[in-house]
Amino acid sequence: MQAPVVESSLLLELNARLEDGQVALLDQISMQSSWIAELREKIADQEKQLSRMGALQRSVETMDRKNANALKKCNRMHEAKLSDVRQGEAVHADRIRAAEERAARSEKYIRAMNASLQTQSLRERDEKVRQQSLELQHLRNEMRERDIILNLEKEDDEKAGAEIKVQPEEGDQTEGLASVRKEVLLKALESRDAIIKGLNERLSYMIDRERTINMERIGEAREKKRSSAELEDCKAELGKAYVEIERLRRKLPTEGKDSEVSAKFPQLRRHEFSTCDTSTIIMY
């Protein structure tokens, strides 16, 4: 009787243990199920985060591509602009060289003209003027002497006419003397007219010569004025070219290798040309 009781108690105890184990196993299964569900939620959250990160990365890559394209475009624009600036600098450098050559030619011409004017000594010009004045004075004296001689001859003629009237009875001899005197007077008048004509021609020649000298002086003054105006135009053109060069220099980059281009065009001093005096250049 005791054996079945022991077995039943053991079975009950075993069943109780099995139930406890089953309960514990069910609890563990439920815990694992909740943990798996929580893990699935975490995985879903991580997948969402990964998708957001992927989208963000794709947007970043898109922005990088856009930035790279924009940078390439900016580089191309910068290179084109730099090429235009360099071409402009070359053009303005050519203009500066041409203007400097024109200014040098003008200065050289002014110096040569000034030297030629200085080589023509003032004493020679004074001597020419003095000689012309002496010739004119000599002509005036000759004309005055001729007038005196003519007046004397006229008085002699009048006296001769009076004598002829007083002595009408002398006849043929008086008429012969009158004809001879008349012929002499006509020759004297012709000689006087020839002398007056020669004096007038010499006087006209001297006046024309003086007028020619004055016209030459006026032409030299005009040429000097024109050369000075051309020199001033060259200076103004140089100033404009320098201003344009300065404007182009400000557009050049100042970093990296491009700074060498900017270094080739230092600050230009325009005041050396703008404050230059024409009289100083002429007397140089």
PAZALO-688280 format. One record per residue: y, z, x of N, C-alpha, C in turn; residue number from 1; residue in one letter. Coordinates in steps of 0.1 Angstrom, whole numbers, plus 2048, in hexadecimal, padded with zeros to 3 digits. Layout:
BEGIN
(rec (Y,Z,X),(Y,Z,X),(Y,Z,X),NUM,"A");
...
This chain:
BEGIN
(rec (7F4,800,808),(800,800,800),(80D,800,809),1,"M");
(rec (80B,806,814),(817,807,81C),(81A,7FA,823),2,"Q");
(rec (810,7F1,825),(813,7E4,82C),(81B,7DB,823),3,"A");
(rec (818,7DA,816),(821,7D1,80E),(82F,7D6,80D),4,"P");
(rec (831,7E3,80D),(83E,7E9,80C),(846,7E6,818),5,"V");
(rec (83F,7E7,824),(846,7E4,831),(84A,7D5,831),6,"V");
(rec (841,7CD,82D),(843,7BE,82D),(84F,7BB,824),7,"E");
(rec (84F,7C1,818),(85A,7BE,80F),(867,7C3,814),8,"S");
(rec (867,7CF,81B),(873,7D4,821),(878,7CA,82C),9,"S");
(rec (86E,7C6,834),(872,7BD,83F),(877,7B0,839),10,"L");
(rec (871,7AB,82E),(876,79F,828),(884,7A0,823),11,"L");
(rec (886,7AC,81C),(893,7AF,817),(89E,7AF,822),12,"L");
(rec (899,7B6,82D),(8A2,7B7,838),(8A5,7A9,83E),13,"E");
(rec (89A,7A1,83F),(89B,794,845),(8A4,78B,83C),14,"L");
(rec (8A2,78C,82E),(8AA,785,825),(8B9,789,826),15,"N");
(rec (8BB,796,828),(8C9,79B,829),(8CF,795,836),16,"A");
(rec (8C7,795,840),(8CC,78F,84D),(8CF,780,84C),17,"R");
(rec (8C5,77A,845),(8C7,76B,843),(8D4,769,83B),18,"L");
(rec (8D5,771,830),(8E1,76F,828),(8EE,772,830),19,"E");
(rec (8ED,77D,838),(8F9,780,841),(8FB,774,84A),20,"D");
(rec (8F0,76F,850),(8F2,764,85A),(8F7,757,852),21,"G");
(rec (8F2,755,846),(8F7,74A,83E),(906,74B,83B),22,"Q");
(rec (909,758,837),(917,75A,834),(920,758,840),23,"V");
(rec (91B,75D,84B),(922,75C,858),(923,74D,85C),24,"A");
(rec (918,746,859),(918,737,85D),(921,72F,853),25,"L");
(rec (921,733,846),(92A,72D,83D),(939,730,841),26,"L");
(rec (93B,73C,845),(949,740,849),(94D,738,856),27,"D");
(rec (943,737,85F),(946,72F,86B),(948,720,867),28,"Q");
(rec (940,71B,85E),(941,70D,85A),(94F,70B,853),29,"I");
(rec (953,714,84B),(960,713,844),(96B,714,84E),30,"S");
(rec (96A,71D,858),(974,71E,863),(975,711,86B),31,"M");
(rec (968,70B,86E),(968,6FF,875),(96E,6F3,86D),32,"Q");
(rec (96B,6F4,860),(971,6E9,857),(980,6EA,857),33,"S");
(rec (985,6F7,856),(994,6F8,856),(99A,6F4,863),34,"S");
(rec (992,6F8,86E),(997,6F4,87B),(997,6E5,87D),35,"W");
(rec (98C,6DE,878),(98C,6D0,878),(997,6C9,870),36,"I");
(rec (99A,6CF,864),(9A5,6CA,85C),(9B2,6CB,863),37,"A");
(rec (9B4,6D7,869),(9C0,6DA,871),(9C1,6D0,87C),38,"E");
(rec (9B5,6CE,883),(9B5,6C5,88E),(9B9,6B6,88A),39,"L");
(rec (9B3,6B3,87E),(9B6,6A5,879),(9C5,6A4,876),40,"R");
(rec (9CB,6AF,870),(9DA,6AE,86E),(9E1,6AD,87B),41,"E");
(rec (9DD,6B4,885),(9E4,6B3,892),(9E2,6A5,897),42,"K");
(rec (9D6,69F,896),(9D4,692,89B),(9DC,688,893),43,"I");
(rec (9DD,68A,886),(9E6,681,87E),(9F5,682,882),44,"A");
(rec (9F9,68F,885),(A07,691,88A),(A09,68A,897),45,"D");
(rec (9FF,68C,8A0),(A00,686,8AD),(A00,677,8AC),46,"Q");
(rec (9F8,671,8A3),(9F8,663,8A1),(A06,65E,89C),47,"E");
(rec (A0C,666,892),(A19,663,88D),(A23,663,899),48,"K");
(rec (A22,66E,8A1),(A2B,66F,8AC),(A29,664,8B6),49,"Q");
(rec (A1C,660,8B8),(A19,655,8C1),(A1F,648,8BC),50,"L");
(rec (A1D,646,8AF),(A23,63A,8A8),(A32,63A,8AA),51,"S");
(rec (A38,645,8A7),(A47,646,8A9),(A4B,644,8B7),52,"R");
(rec (A43,649,8C1),(A46,647,8CF),(A44,638,8D2),53,"M");
(rec (A3A,632,8CD),(A37,624,8CF),(A43,61B,8CA),54,"G");
(rec (A47,61F,8BD),(A53,617,8B8),(A5F,61A,8C0),55,"A");
(rec (A61,626,8C4),(A6D,629,8CD),(A6C,622,8DA),56,"L");
(rec (A60,622,8E0),(A5E,61A,8EC),(A60,60C,8EB),57,"Q");
(rec (A5B,606,8DF),(A5E,5F8,8DD),(A6D,5F5,8DB),58,"R");
(rec (A74,5FE,8D4),(A82,5FD,8D2),(A89,5FE,8E0),59,"S");
(rec (A84,607,8E8),(A8A,609,8F6),(A88,5FC,8FE),60,"V");
(rec (A7C,5F7,8FD),(A79,5EA,904),(A81,5DF,8FF),61,"E");
(rec (A83,5DE,8F2),(A8C,5D4,8EC),(A9A,5D6,8F1),62,"T");
(rec (A9F,5E2,8F1),(AAC,5E5,8F6),(AAD,5E1,905),63,"M");
(rec (AA2,5E4,90D),(AA2,5E1,91B),(AA3,5D1,91D),64,"D");
(rec (A9B,5CA,914),(A9C,5BC,915),(AAA,5B6,912),65,"R");
(rec (AB0,5BC,907),(ABD,5B8,903),(AC7,5BB,90E),66,"K");
(rec (AC6,5C7,914),(ACF,5CB,91F),(ACD,5C2,92B),67,"N");
(rec (AC0,5BF,92E),(ABE,5B6,939),(AC4,5A8,937),68,"A");
(rec (AC2,5A3,92A),(AC8,596,927),(AD7,596,928),69,"N");
(rec (ADD,5A2,922),(AEB,5A3,923),(AF0,5A4,931),70,"A");
(rec (AE8,5AB,939),(AEC,5AD,948),(AEC,59F,94F),71,"L");
(rec (AE1,597,94C),(AE0,58A,951),(AEC,581,94D),72,"K");
(rec (AEF,582,940),(AFB,57B,93B),(B08,57F,941),73,"K");
(rec (B09,58C,943),(B15,591,949),(B16,58D,958),74,"C");
(rec (B0A,58D,95F),(B0A,588,96C),(B0E,57A,96D),75,"N");
(rec (B08,572,964),(B0C,563,964),(B1B,561,961),76,"R");
(rec (B20,569,957),(B2E,568,955),(B36,56D,961),77,"M");
(rec (B32,577,967),(B39,57D,973),(B39,572,97E),78,"H");
(rec (B2D,56C,980),(B2C,562,98A),(B35,556,987),79,"E");
(rec (B35,552,97A),(B3E,547,976),(B4C,54A,978),80,"A");
(rec (B50,557,974),(B5E,55B,976),(B61,55C,984),81,"K");
(rec (B58,561,98C),(B5B,562,99B),(B5C,554,9A1),82,"L");
(rec (B54,54B,99C),(B55,53D,9A1),(B62,537,99D),83,"S");
(rec (B67,53A,991),(B74,535,98C),(B7F,53B,995),84,"D");
(rec (B7D,548,997),(B88,54F,9A0),(B88,549,9AE),85,"V");
(rec (B7C,547,9B3),(B7C,541,9C1),(B82,533,9C1),86,"R");
(rec (B7E,52B,9B6),(B84,51E,9B5),(B93,51E,9B4),87,"Q");
(rec (B98,528,9AB),(BA6,52A,9AA),(BAD,52E,9B7),88,"G");
(rec (BA6,537,9BE),(BAB,53B,9CB),(BAC,52F,9D5),89,"E");
(rec (BA1,526,9D5),(BA2,51B,9DD),(BAD,511,9DA),90,"A");
(rec (BAF,50F,9CC),(BBA,507,9C8),(BC7,50C,9CC),91,"V");
(rec (BC9,51A,9CA),(BD6,520,9CD),(BD8,520,9DC),92,"H");
(rec (BCD,522,9E3),(BCE,521,9F2),(BD3,513,9F7),93,"A");
(rec (BCD,509,9F0),(BD2,4FB,9F3),(BE1,4FA,9EF),94,"D");
(rec (BE4,4FF,9E4),(BF2,4FE,9E0),(BFB,506,9EA),95,"R");
(rec (BF6,512,9EE),(BFE,519,9F8),(C00,512,A05),96,"I");
(rec (BF4,50B,A09),(BF5,503,A16),(BFF,4F8,A14),97,"R");
(rec (BFE,4F1,A08),(C07,4E6,A06),(C16,4EB,A06),98,"A");
(rec (C18,4F6,9FF),(C26,4FB,9FE),(C2B,500,A0C),99,"A");
(rec (C22,506,A14),(C25,50A,A21),(C28,4FE,A2A),100,"E");
(rec (C20,4F4,A28),(C23,4E7,A30),(C30,4E1,A2C),101,"E");
(rec (C33,4E1,A1F),(C40,4DC,A1B),(C4B,4E5,A20),102,"R");
(rec (C4A,4F2,A1F),(C54,4FB,A24),(C56,4F9,A33),103,"A");
(rec (C4A,4F7,A3B),(C4B,4F5,A49),(C53,4E8,A4C),104,"A");
(rec (C4F,4DD,A44),(C56,4D1,A46),(C65,4D2,A43),105,"R");
(rec (C68,4D9,A38),(C76,4DB,A35),(C7E,4E2,A40),106,"S");
(rec (C77,4ED,A44),(C7E,4F5,A4F),(C7F,4ED,A5C),107,"E");
(rec (C75,4E5,A5F),(C75,4DD,A6B),(C80,4D2,A69),108,"K");
(rec (C81,4CC,A5E),(C8C,4C2,A5B),(C99,4C9,A5C),109,"Y");
(rec (C9B,4D5,A56),(CA8,4DB,A57),(CAB,4DF,A65),110,"I");
(rec (CA2,4E4,A6D),(CA4,4E7,A7B),(CA8,4DB,A83),111,"R");
(rec (CA1,4D0,A80),(CA4,4C3,A87),(CB2,4BE,A83),112,"A");
(rec (CB5,4BF,A76),(CC2,4BB,A72),(CCD,4C3,A78),113,"M");
(rec (CCA,4D1,A78),(CD4,4DA,A7E),(CD6,4D7,A8D),114,"N");
(rec (CCA,4D4,A94),(CCB,4D1,AA2),(CD2,4C4,AA5),115,"A");
(rec (CD0,4BA,A9C),(CD7,4AD,A9E),(CE6,4AF,A9B),116,"S");
(rec (CE9,4B8,A91),(CF7,4BA,A8F),(CFE,4C2,A9B),117,"L");
(rec (CF6,4CB,AA0),(CFB,4D2,AAC),(CFC,4CA,AB8),118,"Q");
(rec (CF3,4C0,ABA),(CF4,4B7,AC5),(D00,4AE,AC5),119,"T");
(rec (D04,4AA,AB9),(D10,4A3,AB7),(D1B,4AC,ABA),120,"Q");
(rec (D20,4AC,AC5),(D2A,4B6,AC9),(D37,4B5,AC1),121,"S");
(rec (D3C,4C1,ABF),(D49,4C1,AB7),(D54,4BB,ABF),122,"L");
(rec (D53,4BC,ACC),(D5D,4B6,AD5),(D5E,4A6,AD3),123,"R");
(rec (D52,4A0,AD2),(D51,492,ACF),(D58,48E,AC2),124,"E");
(rec (D55,496,AB8),(D5B,493,AAB),(D6A,496,AAB),125,"R");
(rec (D6E,4A1,AB2),(D7C,4A3,AB4),(D83,497,ABC),126,"D");
(rec (D7C,493,AC6),(D81,488,ACE),(D82,47B,AC5),127,"E");
(rec (D78,478,ABD),(D79,46D,AB4),(D85,46E,AAA),128,"K");
(rec (D86,47A,AA4),(D91,47C,A9B),(D9E,47B,AA2),129,"V");
(rec (D9F,480,AAE),(DAC,47F,AB6),(DAF,471,ABA),130,"R");
(rec (DA4,469,ABE),(DA6,45B,AC1),(DAB,453,AB5),131,"Q");
(rec (DA5,456,AAA),(DA9,44F,A9D),(DB7,453,A9A),132,"Q");
(rec (DBB,460,A9B),(DC8,463,A99),(DD2,45C,AA2),133,"S");
(rec (DCE,45C,AAF),(DD7,455,AB9),(DD8,446,AB5),134,"L");
(rec (DCD,440,AB1),(DCE,432,AAD),(DD7,430,AA1),135,"E");
(rec (DD5,439,A97),(DDE,437,A8B),(DEC,439,A8F),136,"L");
(rec (DEF,443,A98),(DFD,446,A9C),(E02,43A,AA4),137,"Q");
(rec (DF9,434,AAC),(DFD,428,AB4),(E01,41C,AAA),138,"H");
(rec (DF8,41B,AA0),(DFB,410,A96),(E08,413,A8F),139,"L");
(rec (E0A,41F,A8B),(E17,422,A84),(E23,41F,A8E),140,"R");
(rec (E22,423,A9A),(E2C,420,AA4),(E2F,411,AA5),141,"N");
(rec (E24,409,AA6),(E25,3FB,AA7),(E2C,3F5,A9B),142,"E");
(rec (E27,3FA,A8F),(E2E,3F5,A83),(E3D,3F9,A82),143,"M");
(rec (E40,405,A87),(E4E,409,A87),(E56,400,A91),144,"R");
(rec (E50,3FD,A9D),(E57,3F4,AA6),(E58,3E6,AA1),145,"E");
(rec (E4E,3E1,A9A),(E4F,3D4,A94),(E5A,3D4,A89),146,"R");
(rec (E5A,3DF,A81),(E65,3DF,A77),(E73,3DF,A7E),147,"D");
(rec (E74,3E6,A89),(E81,3E6,A90),(E85,3D8,A95),148,"I");
(rec (E7A,3D2,A9B),(E7D,3C4,AA1),(E80,3BB,A95),149,"I");
(rec (E79,3BC,A8A),(E7C,3B3,A7F),(E8A,3B5,A79),150,"L");
(rec (E8E,3C2,A79),(E9C,3C5,A74),(EA6,3BF,A7E),151,"N");
(rec (EA3,3C0,A8B),(EAD,3BB,A95),(EAD,3AB,A93),152,"L");
(rec (EA1,3A5,A92),(EA1,397,A90),(EA9,393,A83),153,"E");
(rec (EA7,39B,A79),(EAE,398,A6C),(EBD,399,A6E),154,"K");
(rec (EC1,3A3,A75),(ED0,3A4,A78),(ED5,398,A80),155,"E");
(rec (ECD,394,A8A),(ED0,388,A92),(ED1,37C,A89),156,"D");
(rec (EC8,37B,A80),(EC8,36F,A77),(ED5,36F,A6E),157,"D");
(rec (ED8,37B,A6A),(EE4,37C,A61),(EF1,379,A6A),158,"E");
(rec (EF1,37E,A76),(EFC,37A,A7F),(EFD,36B,A81),159,"K");
(rec (EF1,366,A84),(EF1,357,A86),(EF5,34F,A7A),160,"A");
(rec (EF1,354,A6E),(EF6,34D,A62),(F05,34E,A60),161,"G");
(rec (F0A,35A,A64),(F19,35C,A63),(F20,353,A6D),162,"A");
(rec (F1B,351,A79),(F21,349,A82),(F20,33A,A7E),163,"E");
(rec (F15,337,A77),(F14,329,A72),(F1E,326,A68),164,"I");
(rec (F21,330,A5F),(F2B,32E,A55),(F39,32E,A5B),165,"K");
(rec (F3B,335,A65),(F49,336,A6B),(F4C,329,A72),166,"V");
(rec (F42,322,A79),(F44,316,A81),(F3C,30A,A7A),167,"Q");
(rec (F41,305,A6E),(F3B,2FA,A68),(F3E,2ED,A6F),168,"P");
(rec (F49,2ED,A77),(F4D,2E0,A7D),(F45,2DB,A88),169,"E");
(rec (F3C,2E3,A8D),(F35,2DF,A99),(F2B,2D4,A96),170,"E");
(rec (F27,2D2,A8A),(F1F,2C6,A86),(F11,2C7,A89),171,"G");
(rec (F0C,2BC,A8F),(EFE,2BA,A92),(EF9,2C4,A9C),172,"D");
(rec (F01,2C8,AA6),(EFC,2D2,AB0),(EF9,2DF,AA9),173,"Q");
(rec (F02,2E3,A9F),(F00,2F0,A98),(EF3,2EF,A8F),174,"T");
(rec (EF1,2E3,A89),(EE5,2E2,A81),(ED9,2E2,A89),175,"E");
(rec (ED9,2DD,A95),(ECD,2DE,A9E),(ECB,2EC,AA2),176,"G");
(rec (ED5,2F3,AA5),(ED3,301,AA9),(ECE,309,A9D),177,"L");
(rec (ED2,306,A91),(ECE,30D,A85),(EBF,30A,A83),178,"A");
(rec (EBB,2FD,A85),(EAD,2FA,A82),(EA4,301,A8D),179,"S");
(rec (EA9,301,A99),(EA1,307,AA4),(EA0,316,AA1),180,"V");
(rec (EAB,31C,A9D),(EAB,32B,A9A),(EA2,32D,A8E),181,"R");
(rec (EA2,324,A84),(E9A,326,A78),(E8B,325,A7C),182,"K");
(rec (E88,31B,A85),(E7A,31A,A89),(E76,326,A91),183,"E");
(rec (E7F,32C,A99),(E7B,338,AA1),(E79,344,A97),184,"V");
(rec (E82,344,A8D),(E80,34F,A83),(E73,34E,A7B),185,"L");
(rec (E70,341,A78),(E63,33F,A71),(E57,343,A79),186,"L");
(rec (E58,33F,A86),(E4D,344,A8F),(E4C,353,A91),187,"K");
(rec (E58,359,A91),(E59,368,A92),(E53,36E,A86),188,"A");
(rec (E57,368,A7A),(E51,36D,A6E),(E42,36C,A6D),189,"L");
(rec (E3D,360,A71),(E2E,35E,A72),(E28,368,A7B),190,"E");
(rec (E2E,36A,A87),(E29,373,A91),(E29,382,A8B),191,"S");
(rec (E34,385,A84),(E35,392,A7E),(E2A,394,A73),192,"R");
(rec (E28,389,A6B),(E1D,38A,A60),(E10,38B,A67),193,"D");
(rec (E0D,384,A72),(E00,385,A78),(DFE,393,A7E),194,"A");
(rec (E09,399,A84),(E08,3A6,A8A),(E06,3B0,A7E),195,"I");
(rec (E0D,3AF,A73),(E0C,3B8,A68),(DFD,3B7,A62),196,"I");
(rec (DF8,3AA,A61),(DEB,3A9,A5C),(DE1,3AF,A66),197,"K");
(rec (DE3,3AD,A73),(DD9,3B4,A7D),(DDA,3C3,A7C),198,"G");
(rec (DE7,3C8,A7A),(DE8,3D7,A79),(DE2,3DC,A6C),199,"L");
(rec (DE3,3D4,A61),(DDD,3D8,A55),(DCE,3D8,A56),200,"N");
(rec (DC9,3CE,A5D),(DBA,3CD,A5F),(DB5,3D9,A67),201,"E");
(rec (DBC,3DC,A72),(DB8,3E7,A7A),(DB9,3F4,A72),202,"R");
(rec (DC4,3F6,A6A),(DC5,402,A62),(DBA,403,A58),203,"L");
(rec (DB7,3F7,A51),(DAC,3F7,A48),(D9F,3FB,A4F),204,"S");
(rec (D9D,3F6,A5B),(D91,3F9,A63),(D90,408,A66),205,"Y");
(rec (D9B,40E,A6A),(D9C,41C,A6D),(D99,424,A60),206,"M");
(rec (D9F,420,A55),(D9D,427,A48),(D8E,426,A44),207,"I");
(rec (D88,41A,A45),(D7A,419,A42),(D71,421,A4B),208,"D");
(rec (D75,421,A57),(D6D,429,A61),(D6E,438,A5D),209,"R");
(rec (D7A,43D,A5A),(D7C,44B,A56),(D74,44E,A49),210,"E");
(rec (D74,444,A40),(D6D,446,A33),(D5D,446,A36),211,"R");
(rec (D59,43E,A3F),(D4B,43E,A43),(D46,44B,A49),212,"T");
(rec (D4F,450,A52),(D4C,45D,A58),(D4B,468,A4E),213,"I");
(rec (D55,468,A44),(D55,472,A3A),(D48,470,A31),214,"N");
(rec (D44,464,A2E),(D38,462,A26),(D2C,467,A2D),215,"M");
(rec (D2B,464,A3A),(D20,469,A42),(D1F,479,A42),216,"E");
(rec (D2B,47F,A43),(D2B,48E,A42),(D27,493,A34),217,"R");
(rec (D2C,48C,A2A),(D27,48F,A1C),(D18,48D,A1A),218,"I");
(rec (D13,482,A20),(D04,480,A1F),(CFD,48B,A26),219,"G");
(rec (D01,48E,A32),(CFB,499,A3A),(CFB,4A6,A32),220,"E");
(rec (D06,4A9,A2C),(D07,4B6,A24),(CFE,4B5,A18),221,"A");
(rec (CFD,4A9,A11),(CF4,4A8,A06),(CE5,4A9,A0A),222,"R");
(rec (CE2,4A3,A15),(CD4,4A4,A1A),(CD1,4B2,A1E),223,"E");
(rec (CDA,4B9,A24),(CD8,4C7,A28),(CD6,4D0,A1B),224,"K");
(rec (CDE,4CD,A11),(CDD,4D4,A04),(CD0,4D1,9FE),225,"K");
(rec (CCC,4C4,9FE),(CBF,4C1,9F8),(CB3,4C7,9FF),226,"R");
(rec (CB4,4C8,A0C),(CA9,4CE,A14),(CA8,4DD,A11),227,"S");
(rec (CB4,4E3,A10),(CB4,4F1,A0D),(CAF,4F4,9FF),228,"S");
(rec (CB2,4EB,9F5),(CAC,4ED,9E8),(C9D,4EB,9E8),229,"A");
(rec (C98,4E1,9F0),(C8A,4DF,9F1),(C83,4EB,9F7),230,"E");
(rec (C8A,4F1,A01),(C84,4FD,A07),(C83,508,9FD),231,"L");
(rec (C8E,50A,9F5),(C8E,514,9EB),(C83,512,9E1),232,"E");
(rec (C81,505,9DD),(C76,502,9D4),(C68,505,9DA),233,"D");
(rec (C67,503,9E7),(C5A,506,9EE),(C58,515,9EE),234,"C");
(rec (C63,51D,9F0),(C62,52B,9F0),(C5E,530,9E2),235,"K");
(rec (C64,52A,9D8),(C60,52F,9CA),(C52,52B,9C7),236,"A");
(rec (C4D,520,9CB),(C3F,51C,9C9),(C36,525,9D0),237,"E");
(rec (C39,529,9DC),(C31,532,9E4),(C31,540,9DD),238,"L");
(rec (C3C,544,9D8),(C3C,551,9D0),(C33,551,9C4),239,"G");
(rec (C33,545,9BD),(C2B,544,9B1),(C1C,544,9B5),240,"K");
(rec (C19,53D,9C0),(C0B,53D,9C5),(C06,54A,9CA),241,"A");
(rec (C0F,552,9D0),(C0C,560,9D4),(C09,569,9C8),242,"Y");
(rec (C11,567,9BE),(C0F,56F,9B2),(C02,56C,9AB),243,"V");
(rec (BFF,55F,9AB),(BF2,55B,9A5),(BE6,560,9AE),244,"E");
(rec (BE7,560,9BB),(BDD,565,9C4),(BDB,574,9C1),245,"I");
(rec (BE6,57B,9C0),(BE5,58A,9BD),(BDE,58C,9AF),246,"E");
(rec (BE1,584,9A5),(BDB,585,998),(BCC,583,999),247,"R");
(rec (BC8,579,9A1),(BBA,576,9A3),(BB3,580,9AB),248,"L");
(rec (BBA,586,9B5),(BB4,591,9BD),(BB0,59D,9B4),249,"R");
(rec (BB9,5A0,9AA),(BB6,5AB,9A2),(BA9,5A9,999),250,"R");
(rec (BA6,59D,997),(B9A,59A,98F),(B8D,59A,997),251,"K");
(rec (B8E,59A,9A4),(B82,59A,9AD),(B7C,5A8,9AD),252,"L");
(rec (B6E,5A9,9AD),(B68,5B6,9AE),(B6B,5BC,9BC),253,"P");
(rec (B6B,5CA,9BC),(B6E,5D1,9C8),(B62,5D9,9CE),254,"T");
(rec (B56,5D6,9C8),(B4A,5DE,9CD),(B3F,5D3,9D1),255,"E");
(rec (B37,5D8,9DA),(B2C,5D0,9DF),(B30,5C5,9E8),256,"G");
(rec (B29,5BA,9E7),(B2B,5AE,9F0),(B38,5A7,9EC),257,"K");
(rec (B3C,5A8,9E0),(B47,5A0,9DB),(B54,5A6,9E1),258,"D");
(rec (B54,5B2,9E7),(B60,5B7,9ED),(B64,5AF,9F9),259,"S");
(rec (B5A,5A8,9FF),(B5E,59F,A0A),(B67,594,A06),260,"E");
(rec (B65,58F,9FA),(B6E,585,9F5),(B7C,58A,9F3),261,"V");
(rec (B7D,596,9ED),(B8A,59C,9EB),(B91,59F,9F8),262,"S");
(rec (B88,5A2,A03),(B8E,5A6,A10),(B94,59A,A17),263,"A");
(rec (B90,58E,A12),(B95,581,A19),(BA3,57E,A14),264,"K");
(rec (BA8,585,A09),(BB5,582,A04),(BBD,58F,A04),265,"F");
(rec (BC3,593,A0F),(BCA,5A0,A10),(BD7,59F,A08),266,"P");
(rec (BDE,5AA,A08),(BEB,5AB,A00),(BF5,5A1,A07),267,"Q");
(rec (BFA,598,9FF),(C04,58F,A05),(C12,594,A03),268,"L");
(rec (C1A,591,A0D),(C28,596,A0D),(C31,58B,A09),269,"R");
(rec (C35,58B,9FD),(C3D,580,9F8),(C4C,582,9FC),270,"R");
(rec (C4F,58F,9FF),(C5D,591,A02),(C62,58B,A0F),271,"H");
(rec (C58,587,A17),(C5C,580,A24),(C61,573,A21),272,"E");
(rec (C5D,56C,A16),(C62,55F,A13),(C6D,560,A09),273,"F");
(rec (C6D,56A,9FF),(C77,56B,9F5),(C84,570,9FB),274,"S");
(rec (C84,578,A06),(C90,57D,A0C),(C95,574,A17),275,"T");
(rec (C8E,569,A1A),(C92,560,A25),(C9F,559,A21),276,"C");
(rec (CA8,559,A2B),(CB5,552,A29),(CB5,544,A2F),277,"D");
(rec (CBB,53B,A27),(CBB,52D,A2C),(CC3,52C,A38),278,"T");
(rec (CCF,533,A38),(CD7,532,A44),(CD0,537,A51),279,"S");
(rec (CC8,541,A4F),(CC1,546,A5A),(CB7,53C,A60),280,"T");
(rec (CB0,534,A56),(CA7,52A,A5A),(CAE,51F,A61),281,"I");
(rec (CBA,51B,A5C),(CC2,510,A62),(CC6,514,A70),282,"I");
(rec (CCB,520,A72),(CD0,524,A7F),(CC5,528,A89),283,"M");
(rec (CB8,527,A84),(CAD,52B,A8D),(CAC,522,A99),284,"Y");
